[in-house]
């Protein structure tokens, strides 16, 4: 990351808010805004957060599920420690069979919500990055087929472009309701979009 990018990031309002309110990342506000608009996470829910590090979305999920719920965070990187006893962190590739089996074991295969703010390592080549992001998102859909309850909900980050339309088509095969949005906390320059799918 360039010094200029780091400097701009630290001046950014949501970055400052995250520091002030002890969230692990500014991305927490994306989920807070999405949840307020679409009522995704409810008290007592079992939530799986795929691509969870550093843990900003898992923090928000824990607030929303309360003490009766459970949040499982999965990432290749170690997730920052959480104080809550109803949080389980898994270090692993969420597309691997071992990790999926681990998730199923912890959640007993009964998941209300799957979240994914995962992003591939960006190459700077638009078409390549879109394809990598699509593969990640399709991995989330695959897991949803295995562990999500019939009335479950998912939130997936994706990049706009030709592959984005293909992803929407796949989701519409599986879910009754598929909506797209970009929360106010997303950077204006970013091509990211969020897909909320239910039932």
Backbone as CSV, one residue per row, in Angstrom:
resi,resn,N_x,N_y,N_z,CA_x,CA_y,CA_z,C_x,C_y,C_z
1,UNK,0.846,-1.186,0.000,0.000,0.000,0.000,0.890,1.249,0.000
2,UNK,0.489,2.272,-0.763,1.294,3.490,-0.839,1.085,4.344,0.400
3,UNK,2.066,5.227,0.655,1.948,6.149,1.788,0.752,7.074,1.610
4,UNK,0.503,7.471,0.339,-0.619,8.355,0.042,-1.942,7.676,0.398
5,UNK,-2.074,6.379,0.013,-3.303,5.635,0.306,-3.523,5.518,1.807
6,UNK,-2.437,5.212,2.542,-2.526,5.094,4.005,-2.946,6.396,4.653
7,UNK,-2.400,7.491,4.142,-2.726,8.812,4.688,-4.194,9.142,4.446
8,UNK,-4.662,8.891,3.210,-6.065,9.148,2.862,-7.004,8.294,3.708
9,UNK,-6.617,7.020,3.904,-7.438,6.092,4.690,-7.620,6.592,6.118
10,UNK,-6.552,7.084,6.711,-6.610,7.534,8.103,-7.417,8.823,8.276
11,UNK,-7.603,9.562,7.180,-8.412,10.780,7.231,-9.887,10.487,6.951
12,UNK,-10.172,9.275,6.505,-11.507,8.904,6.086,-12.435,8.783,7.307
13,UNK,-13.655,9.369,7.248,-14.546,9.412,8.423,-14.855,8.056,9.046
14,UNK,-15.137,7.034,8.207,-15.498,5.722,8.765,-14.303,5.032,9.418
15,UNK,-13.117,5.310,8.929,-11.902,4.772,9.560,-11.779,5.361,10.966
16,UNK,-11.991,6.670,11.083,-11.902,7.342,12.384,-12.985,6.835,13.338
17,UNK,-14.197,6.654,12.801,-15.298,6.144,13.628,-14.997,4.744,14.148
18,UNK,-14.424,3.908,13.284,-14.101,2.535,13.686,-13.094,2.525,14.829
19,UNK,-12.100,3.387,14.735,-11.099,3.504,15.810,-11.772,3.958,17.108
20,UNK,-12.622,4.959,16.993,-13.288,5.534,18.160,-14.230,4.537,18.831
21,UNK,-14.938,3.746,18.015,-15.951,2.828,18.543,-15.427,1.392,18.704
22,UNK,-14.107,1.230,18.550,-13.415,-0.058,18.771,-13.859,-1.180,17.843
23,UNK,-14.232,-0.837,16.611,-14.481,-1.860,15.606,-13.155,-2.238,14.954
24,UNK,-13.043,-3.491,14.541,-11.795,-3.976,13.958,-11.511,-3.394,12.579
25,UNK,-12.547,-2.902,11.912,-12.330,-2.275,10.603,-13.497,-1.353,10.259
26,UNK,-13.269,-0.459,9.287,-14.314,0.454,8.831,-15.459,-0.308,8.147
27,UNK,-15.161,-1.538,7.696,-16.169,-2.360,7.011,-17.367,-2.667,7.911
28,UNK,-17.172,-2.547,9.232,-18.283,-2.782,10.169,-19.502,-1.937,9.802
29,UNK,-19.247,-0.716,9.355,-20.353,0.200,9.058,-21.133,-0.223,7.821
30,UNK,-20.479,-0.937,6.917,-21.188,-1.461,5.746,-22.263,-2.441,6.209
31,UNK,-21.873,-3.364,7.092,-22.840,-4.359,7.569,-23.916,-3.711,8.442
32,UNK,-23.541,-2.760,9.268,-24.533,-2.050,10.088,-25.589,-1.403,9.197
33,UNK,-25.140,-0.766,8.113,-26.068,-0.097,7.193,-26.908,-1.090,6.403
34,UNK,-26.284,-2.177,5.965,-27.019,-3.216,5.231,-28.072,-3.867,6.123
35,UNK,-27.686,-4.130,7.361,-28.610,-4.795,8.295,-29.792,-3.900,8.649
36,UNK,-29.528,-2.627,8.794,-30.602,-1.671,9.103,-31.617,-1.624,7.958
37,UNK,-31.129,-1.688,6.739,-31.992,-1.579,5.558,-32.739,-2.882,5.244
38,UNK,-32.063,-4.029,5.445,-32.629,-5.298,4.989,-32.982,-6.282,6.104
39,UNK,-32.704,-5.926,7.371,-33.059,-6.778,8.513,-32.540,-8.210,8.320
40,UNK,-31.240,-8.333,8.160,-30.610,-9.613,7.820,-30.363,-10.472,9.051
41,UNK,-29.749,-9.886,10.078,-29.357,-10.651,11.278,-30.321,-10.361,12.417
42,UNK,-30.805,-11.442,13.045,-31.770,-11.291,14.136,-31.230,-11.914,15.420
43,UNK,-31.820,-11.534,16.529,-31.430,-12.069,17.821,-31.565,-13.597,17.831
44,UNK,-30.514,-14.288,18.300,-30.534,-15.738,18.389,-30.071,-16.464,17.138
45,UNK,-29.749,-15.727,16.086,-29.311,-16.343,14.828,-27.953,-17.031,14.954
46,UNK,-27.754,-18.033,14.097,-26.438,-18.638,13.891,-25.900,-18.026,12.596
47,UNK,-24.751,-17.354,12.716,-24.182,-16.611,11.588,-22.798,-17.146,11.255
48,UNK,-22.530,-17.343,9.962,-21.193,-17.724,9.502,-20.643,-16.572,8.662
49,UNK,-19.486,-16.069,9.050,-18.838,-14.935,8.386,-17.631,-15.466,7.614
50,UNK,-17.757,-15.531,6.289,-16.701,-16.091,5.441,-15.784,-14.987,4.924
51,UNK,-14.486,-15.156,5.130,-13.534,-14.095,4.800,-13.602,-13.021,5.865
52,UNK,-13.591,-13.461,7.125,-13.947,-12.599,8.256,-12.870,-11.615,8.710
53,UNK,-11.588,-11.943,8.511,-10.518,-11.083,9.048,-10.588,-9.674,8.464
54,UNK,-10.296,-8.673,9.281,-9.842,-8.710,10.671,-10.945,-8.922,11.712
55,UNK,-12.219,-8.926,11.285,-13.284,-9.261,12.227,-14.366,-8.214,12.397
56,UNK,-14.351,-7.178,11.575,-15.336,-6.096,11.701,-16.777,-6.562,11.531
57,UNK,-17.015,-7.433,10.553,-18.383,-7.930,10.338,-18.795,-8.890,11.447
58,UNK,-17.864,-9.695,11.928,-18.175,-10.621,13.028,-18.570,-9.853,14.287
59,UNK,-17.914,-8.713,14.523,-18.262,-7.879,15.686,-19.720,-7.419,15.599
60,UNK,-20.108,-6.924,14.435,-21.483,-6.450,14.239,-22.459,-7.618,14.390
61,UNK,-22.115,-8.759,13.795,-22.977,-9.940,13.896,-23.188,-10.341,15.354
62,UNK,-22.129,-10.299,16.156,-22.227,-10.641,17.578,-23.176,-9.693,18.318
63,UNK,-23.114,-8.411,17.978,-24.029,-7.439,18.590,-25.483,-7.782,18.267
64,UNK,-25.718,-8.214,17.042,-27.093,-8.441,16.584,-27.672,-9.786,17.050
65,UNK,-26.830,-10.832,17.157,-27.369,-12.151,17.553,-27.596,-12.251,19.052
66,UNK,-26.925,-11.387,19.825,-27.069,-11.435,21.277,-26.430,-12.678,21.876
67,UNK,-26.657,-12.895,23.157,-26.030,-14.012,23.872,-26.582,-15.371,23.441
68,UNK,-27.785,-15.387,22.884,-28.409,-16.656,22.473,-27.911,-17.138,21.107
69,UNK,-27.289,-16.249,20.350,-26.839,-16.599,19.008,-25.410,-17.114,18.982
70,UNK,-24.926,-17.390,17.771,-23.569,-17.892,17.567,-23.003,-17.269,16.299
71,UNK,-21.736,-16.868,16.347,-21.052,-16.352,15.159,-19.785,-17.166,14.933
72,UNK,-19.637,-17.670,13.715,-18.442,-18.422,13.317,-17.731,-17.616,12.226
73,UNK,-16.508,-17.191,12.500,-15.725,-16.430,11.529,-14.666,-17.315,10.892
74,UNK,-14.546,-17.236,9.561,-13.601,-18.085,8.821,-12.723,-17.213,7.931
75,UNK,-11.415,-17.431,8.002,-10.509,-16.676,7.125,-9.160,-17.390,7.052
76,UNK,-8.428,-17.117,5.967,-7.063,-17.642,5.841,-6.151,-16.993,6.876
77,UNK,-6.470,-15.731,7.227,-5.709,-14.993,8.243,-6.354,-15.200,9.612
78,UNK,-5.543,-15.034,10.643,-6.100,-15.123,11.993,-6.974,-13.898,12.268
79,UNK,-8.167,-14.135,12.799,-9.099,-13.052,13.106,-8.737,-12.456,14.459
80,UNK,-8.844,-11.136,14.574,-8.536,-10.479,15.850,-9.410,-11.067,16.957
81,UNK,-8.860,-11.220,18.160,-9.621,-11.844,19.262,-10.940,-11.130,19.561
82,UNK,-11.940,-11.906,19.906,-13.258,-11.388,20.310,-13.478,-11.753,21.770
83,UNK,-14.084,-10.855,22.508,-14.344,-11.112,23.930,-15.530,-12.058,24.126
84,UNK,-16.428,-12.098,23.174,-17.657,-12.890,23.322,-17.371,-14.390,23.331
85,UNK,-18.055,-15.112,24.214,-17.884,-16.574,24.313,-18.631,-17.302,23.198
86,UNK,-19.556,-16.606,22.531,-20.332,-17.237,21.456,-19.753,-16.910,20.073
87,UNK,-18.435,-16.710,20.037,-17.724,-16.532,18.766,-16.693,-17.646,18.615
88,UNK,-16.673,-18.255,17.416,-15.675,-19.278,17.103,-14.927,-18.828,15.846
89,UNK,-13.608,-18.761,15.940,-12.788,-18.390,14.788,-12.125,-19.614,14.172
90,UNK,-12.193,-19.714,12.852,-11.555,-20.820,12.130,-10.534,-20.236,11.157
91,UNK,-9.295,-20.717,11.236,-8.277,-20.313,10.265,-8.254,-21.371,9.165
92,UNK,-8.649,-20.987,7.960,-8.696,-21.943,6.858,-9.345,-21.363,5.620
93,UNK,-9.249,-22.089,4.533,-9.858,-21.710,3.260,-11.316,-22.166,3.276
94,UNK,-12.252,-21.229,3.179,-13.653,-21.628,3.318,-14.162,-22.473,2.146
95,UNK,-13.357,-22.600,1.098,-13.742,-23.475,-0.014,-13.228,-24.908,0.153
96,UNK,-12.380,-25.143,1.164,-11.834,-26.491,1.345,-12.829,-27.391,2.083
97,UNK,-12.816,-28.665,1.762,-13.751,-29.622,2.366,-13.586,-29.704,3.876
98,UNK,-12.325,-29.672,4.337,-12.053,-29.745,5.776,-12.700,-28.578,6.522
99,UNK,-12.561,-27.377,5.949,-13.131,-26.189,6.602,-14.650,-26.247,6.599
100,UNK,-15.230,-26.659,5.478,-16.693,-26.773,5.395,-17.206,-27.789,6.425
101,UNK,-16.513,-28.907,6.565,-16.896,-29.924,7.562,-16.815,-29.349,8.976
102,UNK,-15.776,-28.548,9.226,-15.596,-27.910,10.532,-16.754,-26.949,10.831
103,UNK,-17.138,-26.169,9.817,-18.266,-25.239,9.972,-19.546,-26.022,10.283
104,UNK,-19.773,-27.099,9.535,-20.979,-27.919,9.733,-21.024,-28.514,11.135
105,UNK,-19.863,-28.936,11.621,-19.768,-29.541,12.954,-20.114,-28.516,14.041
106,UNK,-19.552,-27.314,13.926,-19.767,-26.265,14.936,-21.214,-25.776,14.929
107,UNK,-21.775,-25.610,13.724,-23.132,-25.053,13.601,-24.215,-26.125,13.560
108,UNK,-23.788,-27.394,13.527,-24.706,-28.536,13.369,-25.499,-28.423,12.065
109,UNK,-24.890,-27.754,11.090,-25.517,-27.622,9.775,-26.790,-26.811,9.758
110,UNK,-26.978,-25.968,10.787,-28.200,-25.159,10.881,-27.826,-23.678,10.991
111,UNK,-27.663,-23.045,9.845,-27.194,-21.659,9.800,-28.303,-20.746,9.284
112,UNK,-28.502,-19.618,9.984,-29.524,-18.646,9.589,-29.001,-17.627,8.577
113,UNK,-27.732,-17.237,8.754,-27.162,-16.177,7.917,-25.729,-16.514,7.521
114,UNK,-25.414,-16.300,6.250,-24.024,-16.373,5.791,-23.621,-14.996,5.288
115,UNK,-22.516,-14.506,5.799,-21.967,-13.210,5.386,-20.659,-13.435,4.648
116,UNK,-20.392,-12.616,3.640,-19.082,-12.681,3.002,-18.689,-11.317,2.434
117,UNK,-17.728,-10.708,3.106,-17.133,-9.457,2.623,-15.756,-9.774,2.031
118,UNK,-15.570,-11.044,1.656,-14.268,-11.508,1.162,-13.924,-10.844,-0.168
119,UNK,-12.636,-10.568,-0.322,-12.148,-9.978,-1.565,-10.888,-10.723,-1.996
120,UNK,-10.743,-11.010,-3.292,-9.513,-11.678,-3.736,-8.335,-10.714,-3.687
121,UNK,-7.126,-11.244,-3.758,-5.959,-10.375,-3.890,-6.056,-9.690,-5.241
122,UNK,-6.159,-8.376,-5.224,-6.389,-7.642,-6.465,-5.109,-7.520,-7.283
123,UNK,-5.240,-7.802,-8.585,-4.087,-7.756,-9.489,-4.005,-6.413,-10.216
124,UNK,-5.149,-5.683,-10.224,-5.193,-4.442,-10.992,-5.726,-4.665,-12.399
125,UNK,-5.841,-5.935,-12.798,-6.413,-6.270,-14.103,-7.905,-6.540,-13.878
126,UNK,-8.727,-5.642,-14.404,-10.159,-5.649,-14.106,-10.830,-7.006,-14.342
127,UNK,-10.642,-7.585,-15.522,-11.303,-8.845,-15.866,-10.856,-9.992,-14.960
128,UNK,-9.558,-10.017,-14.650,-9.010,-11.069,-13.777,-9.590,-10.931,-12.372
129,UNK,-9.618,-9.704,-11.861,-10.131,-9.460,-10.512,-11.613,-9.822,-10.408
130,UNK,-12.376,-9.491,-11.447,-13.809,-9.823,-11.447,-14.023,-11.331,-11.431
131,UNK,-13.211,-12.045,-12.193,-13.330,-13.501,-12.258,-12.983,-14.143,-10.918
132,UNK,-11.920,-13.641,-10.281,-11.516,-14.161,-8.952,-12.596,-13.880,-7.911
133,UNK,-13.192,-12.680,-7.978,-14.267,-12.327,-7.046,-15.487,-13.210,-7.268
134,UNK,-15.778,-13.531,-8.534,-16.898,-14.405,-8.855,-16.684,-15.799,-8.269
135,UNK,-15.458,-16.313,-8.384,-15.150,-17.640,-7.843,-15.354,-17.684,-6.331
136,UNK,-14.926,-16.614,-5.654,-15.133,-16.531,-4.201,-16.630,-16.548,-3.875
137,UNK,-17.385,-15.727,-4.607,-18.826,-15.623,-4.354,-19.538,-16.942,-4.640
138,UNK,-19.138,-17.635,-5.693,-19.754,-18.931,-6.010,-19.436,-19.960,-4.931
139,UNK,-18.263,-19.827,-4.314,-17.913,-20.675,-3.174,-18.869,-20.461,-2.013
140,UNK,-19.263,-19.201,-1.806,-20.227,-18.868,-0.747,-21.583,-19.505,-1.054
141,UNK,-22.005,-19.435,-2.320,-23.284,-20.033,-2.729,-23.264,-21.548,-2.513
142,UNK,-22.126,-22.168,-2.821,-21.966,-23.615,-2.633,-22.151,-23.990,-1.155
143,UNK,-21.523,-23.229,-0.274,-21.647,-23.488,1.167,-23.089,-23.258,1.624
144,UNK,-23.718,-22.206,1.086,-25.118,-21.907,1.442,-26.029,-23.089,1.133
145,UNK,-25.802,-23.745,0.012,-26.605,-24.913,-0.366,-26.479,-26.034,0.668
146,UNK,-25.319,-26.117,1.317,-25.046,-27.196,2.263,-25.572,-26.924,3.669
147,UNK,-25.447,-25.686,4.131,-25.696,-25.440,5.560,-26.767,-24.409,5.888
148,UNK,-27.245,-23.667,4.900,-28.208,-22.608,5.196,-29.612,-23.176,5.371
149,UNK,-30.320,-22.692,6.395,-31.707,-23.096,6.624,-32.580,-22.643,5.447
150,UNK,-33.746,-23.295,5.255,-34.621,-22.940,4.126,-34.986,-21.450,4.051
151,UNK,-35.143,-20.797,5.192,-35.485,-19.367,5.184,-34.250,-18.495,5.498
152,UNK,-33.088,-19.041,5.204,-31.837,-18.338,5.508,-31.571,-17.149,4.604
153,UNK,-30.572,-16.345,5.037,-30.202,-15.126,4.298,-28.702,-15.106,4.064
154,UNK,-28.298,-14.507,2.942,-26.865,-14.314,2.716,-26.586,-12.892,2.240
155,UNK,-25.382,-12.433,2.559,-24.878,-11.151,2.058,-23.513,-11.426,1.438
156,UNK,-23.352,-11.073,0.175,-22.095,-11.327,-0.530,-21.586,-10.044,-1.191
157,UNK,-20.295,-9.796,-1.035,-19.675,-8.702,-1.788,-19.282,-9.216,-3.170
158,UNK,-19.526,-8.402,-4.178,-19.119,-8.755,-5.544,-18.691,-7.484,-6.268
159,UNK,-18.035,-7.661,-7.394,-17.600,-6.517,-8.197,-18.508,-6.366,-9.405
160,UNK,-18.849,-5.119,-9.735,-19.697,-4.850,-10.892,-18.968,-5.220,-12.186
161,UNK,-19.756,-5.637,-13.174,-19.182,-6.048,-14.456,-19.956,-7.224,-15.008
162,UNK,-19.465,-7.801,-16.088,-20.150,-8.908,-16.758,-20.365,-10.095,-15.824
163,UNK,-19.343,-10.416,-15.006,-19.434,-11.564,-14.108,-20.460,-11.343,-12.996
164,UNK,-20.700,-10.089,-12.671,-21.675,-9.742,-11.642,-23.069,-10.236,-12.054
165,UNK,-23.417,-10.037,-13.312,-24.721,-10.487,-13.819,-24.827,-12.011,-13.771
166,UNK,-23.721,-12.695,-14.060,-23.710,-14.166,-13.997,-23.955,-14.659,-12.574
167,UNK,-23.354,-13.956,-11.605,-23.544,-14.316,-10.196,-25.005,-14.130,-9.785
168,UNK,-25.616,-13.031,-10.208,-27.022,-12.787,-9.890,-27.913,-13.904,-10.444
169,UNK,-27.610,-14.354,-11.656,-28.378,-15.448,-12.269,-28.283,-16.719,-11.424
170,UNK,-27.066,-17.018,-10.933,-26.871,-18.211,-10.097,-27.660,-18.100,-8.799
171,UNK,-27.627,-16.926,-8.191,-28.327,-16.725,-6.922,-29.840,-16.832,-7.095
172,UNK,-30.338,-16.350,-8.224,-31.783,-16.403,-8.472,-32.286,-17.832,-8.673
173,UNK,-31.372,-18.750,-8.969,-31.738,-20.166,-9.075,-31.985,-20.772,-7.681
174,UNK,-31.351,-20.159,-6.675,-31.359,-20.728,-5.323,-32.278,-19.963,-4.365
175,UNK,-32.362,-18.629,-4.512,-33.099,-17.788,-3.565,-34.320,-17.128,-4.206
176,UNK,-35.362,-16.928,-3.394,-36.577,-16.271,-3.880,-36.362,-14.771,-4.061
177,UNK,-35.642,-14.164,-3.129,-35.428,-12.721,-3.171,-33.935,-12.411,-3.323
178,UNK,-33.574,-11.672,-4.367,-32.177,-11.278,-4.597,-32.141,-9.778,-4.887
179,UNK,-31.472,-9.032,-4.009,-31.387,-7.575,-4.182,-29.926,-7.128,-4.158
180,UNK,-29.662,-6.010,-4.826,-28.305,-5.457,-4.844,-28.314,-4.042,-4.285
181,UNK,-27.215,-3.672,-3.660,-27.124,-2.335,-3.081,-25.664,-1.966,-2.836
182,UNK,-25.442,-0.699,-2.581,-24.114,-0.220,-2.192,-24.305,0.686,-0.982
183,UNK,-23.847,0.267,0.201,-24.071,1.074,1.403,-23.307,2.401,1.350
184,UNK,-23.781,3.416,2.059,-23.124,4.731,2.051,-21.654,4.692,2.467
185,UNK,-21.280,3.705,3.300,-19.895,3.627,3.781,-18.926,3.019,2.767
186,UNK,-19.452,2.485,1.646,-18.556,2.017,0.575,-17.898,3.237,-0.066
187,UNK,-16.629,3.094,-0.385,-15.942,4.208,-1.043,-16.566,4.463,-2.417
188,UNK,-16.733,5.734,-2.752,-17.385,6.102,-4.019,-16.652,5.535,-5.229
189,UNK,-15.333,5.474,-5.158,-14.531,4.983,-6.292,-14.642,3.463,-6.464
190,UNK,-15.059,2.777,-5.407,-15.075,1.317,-5.423,-16.154,0.758,-6.354
191,UNK,-15.811,-0.355,-7.042,-16.789,-1.032,-7.918,-17.523,-2.142,-7.156
192,UNK,-17.310,-2.208,-5.841,-17.970,-3.259,-5.064,-19.475,-3.013,-4.965
193,UNK,-20.203,-4.103,-4.949,-21.644,-4.088,-4.711,-21.947,-5.202,-3.723
194,UNK,-23.067,-5.075,-3.040,-23.462,-6.119,-2.094,-24.783,-6.738,-2.537
195,UNK,-24.833,-8.065,-2.467,-26.026,-8.811,-2.845,-26.650,-9.385,-1.583
196,UNK,-27.933,-9.119,-1.404,-28.669,-9.660,-0.263,-29.694,-10.640,-0.821
197,UNK,-29.564,-11.897,-0.443,-30.475,-12.935,-0.941,-31.173,-13.611,0.250
198,UNK,-32.468,-13.854,0.095,-33.251,-14.460,1.168,-34.113,-15.606,0.658
199,UNK,-34.420,-16.542,1.588,-35.322,-17.681,1.331,-34.812,-18.553,0.189
